[in-house]
Amino acid sequence: MTLTTIHDHRDRARRRLPRYLFDYIEGGAHEEQTLEANVVDLRRIRFRQRVMRDVSQISTRTELFGVPMSMPLVLSPVGLAGMYARRGEAQAARAAQAADVPFCLSSVSVCSIGEVSRAATPPWFQLYMIKDRAYMRELLQHADAQGCAVLVFTVDLPVPAPRHRDVRSGFSAAPGLRRFLKLARDSAAHPAWMWDVLLRGKPHSFGNFAPGIAEASAMKNFGAWVGRNYEQGLSWDDIAWIRSCWKRPIVIKGILDPDDAELAIDAGADGLVVSNHGGRQLDGGPSTISVLPSIAARVAGRVPVLVDGGIRSGPDMLKALALGAQACMIGRAWAYGLAGGGGGGVAHVLELLRKELRTAMALTGCTDVRAAGPDLIASFGGETGPSGPDHAGGR
Ligand SMILES: Cc1cc2nc3c(=O)[nH]c(=O)nc-3n(C[C@H](O)[C@H](O)[C@H](O)COP(=O)(O)O)c2cc1C
């Protein structure tokens, strides 16, 4: 099949994966209003076309936390990626390294930090805080020793939100024979995936948590152990505890409000990700692109602001950069690439985004991605959200 857009990668992933895994990637919380808003609000934004600006030289290069990269893009942490393709996180990390962009490894990955670090440049590491602090300290020390350059601390999952697709598909239904048969039937209908992942992709455990949490050595009861082990009592004071274990940059992921951005910086964050977890947590919350300008304005360049949610193309990236992000992150886009085509699929997704970003820059007259600003934007479309370039905030 010809793959010309991220949507093509999504279609290929849907055919290749068992339904319960595709729905796990695809779905959001509750009625999926915020999931939809991420995409719709980005699409409503309109660029200004600028012409005759000598776009023969275009630079997409930038840097974050002192690390140079080929374009302002980071692969968001995506859990269970080793179930989408064989040793999926290692494959994706290799593709990211080849494209010269950072790969952020989820806490709940199949491959451990060590396995990914042996396969490619050590990843950024995303942390979900679990209750066992001694194990948390050990894990952070291990991430440091492996060379992870940045810690991404996800703060928008104090409790897991209900994702109805996962209950319907059987993925997070109550354990029992019915569920087992449903998942087995679904898996058996996808023999290429069974051969690649189920048979040749072992072990299927949570590589980072299995050494510390007995239940994490198997995939079953994922939702239940998350509920039992994730720390719900977190507050801004806990950043100081993390800082006592981690000396490199700490990026707080899951900021949607300028007041929280301020508190995160006060608590010592070195960077922020404007994120609603891809619409998988608070349903009815704002799209990320609609709050990005006000957060970027409040941060006013004190720390880098990254954004994810709904980014499916190079033009989407440029919109986010124009509205105040120093870099974008992608979740589903790389997961689709991985599920449909392994590391090669991820590499192709990154190449598509790079080409599309360059084209969008050329057609808006932007020759250096680091200079993208609100002057690239003509309008915000719908009636809600930011209302025009004058309100687009600073970088
Ligand atoms: C299947 C899936 C698993 C995810 N797992 C994690 C995770 O383990 N840790 C985390 O911080 N965010 C996780 N996220 C959220 C992503 O990091 C990111 O915020 C989101 O996918 C961005 O939206 P997008 O998918 O529209 O690009 C996950 C998202 C998806 C789709």
The ligand as a MOL file (V3000), in Angstrom:
LIG
                    3D

  0  0  0     0  0            999 V3000
M  V30 BEGIN CTAB
M  V30 COUNTS 31 33 0 0 0
M  V30 BEGIN ATOM
M  V30 1 C -1.4170 4.1680 23.3550 0
M  V30 2 C -0.9310 5.3040 24.1750 0
M  V30 3 C -0.1950 5.0630 25.3230 0
M  V30 4 C 0.2860 6.1380 26.0700 0
M  V30 5 N 1.0850 5.8830 27.1470 0
M  V30 6 C 1.6190 6.9210 27.8290 0
M  V30 7 C 2.5360 6.6840 28.8860 0
M  V30 8 O 2.8800 5.5550 29.1770 0
M  V30 9 N 3.0330 7.7590 29.5450 0
M  V30 10 C 2.6710 9.0440 29.2220 0
M  V30 11 O 3.1400 10.0040 29.8420 0
M  V30 12 N 1.8160 9.2870 28.2210 0
M  V30 13 C 1.2920 8.2650 27.5120 0
M  V30 14 N 0.4620 8.5060 26.4690 0
M  V30 15 C 0.1930 9.9030 26.0730 0
M  V30 16 C 1.2370 10.3580 25.0680 0
M  V30 17 O 2.4950 10.4860 25.6670 0
M  V30 18 C 0.8670 11.7050 24.4250 0
M  V30 19 O 0.6450 12.6450 25.4430 0
M  V30 20 C -0.3430 11.6320 23.5070 0
M  V30 21 O -0.3530 10.4300 22.7870 0
M  V30 22 C -0.3220 12.8100 22.5400 0
M  V30 23 O -1.4340 12.8050 21.7210 0
M  V30 24 P -1.4300 12.1870 20.2360 0
M  V30 25 O -1.4990 10.7110 20.4180 0
M  V30 26 O -2.6620 12.7510 19.6340 0
M  V30 27 O -0.1500 12.6100 19.5540 0
M  V30 28 C -0.0230 7.4600 25.7010 0
M  V30 29 C -0.7760 7.6870 24.5470 0
M  V30 30 C -1.2140 6.6320 23.7860 0
M  V30 31 C -1.9910 6.9190 22.5330 0
M  V30 END ATOM
M  V30 BEGIN BOND
M  V30 1 1 1 2
M  V30 2 1 2 3
M  V30 3 2 2 30
M  V30 4 2 3 4
M  V30 5 1 4 5
M  V30 6 1 4 28
M  V30 7 2 5 6
M  V30 8 1 6 7
M  V30 9 1 6 13
M  V30 10 2 7 8
M  V30 11 1 7 9
M  V30 12 1 9 10
M  V30 13 2 10 11
M  V30 14 1 10 12
M  V30 15 2 12 13
M  V30 16 1 13 14
M  V30 17 1 14 15
M  V30 18 1 14 28
M  V30 19 1 15 16
M  V30 20 1 16 17
M  V30 21 1 16 18
M  V30 22 1 18 19
M  V30 23 1 18 20
M  V30 24 1 20 21
M  V30 25 1 20 22
M  V30 26 1 22 23
M  V30 27 1 23 24
M  V30 28 2 24 25
M  V30 29 1 24 26
M  V30 30 1 24 27
M  V30 31 2 28 29
M  V30 32 1 29 30
M  V30 33 1 30 31
M  V30 END BOND
M  V30 END CTAB
M  END
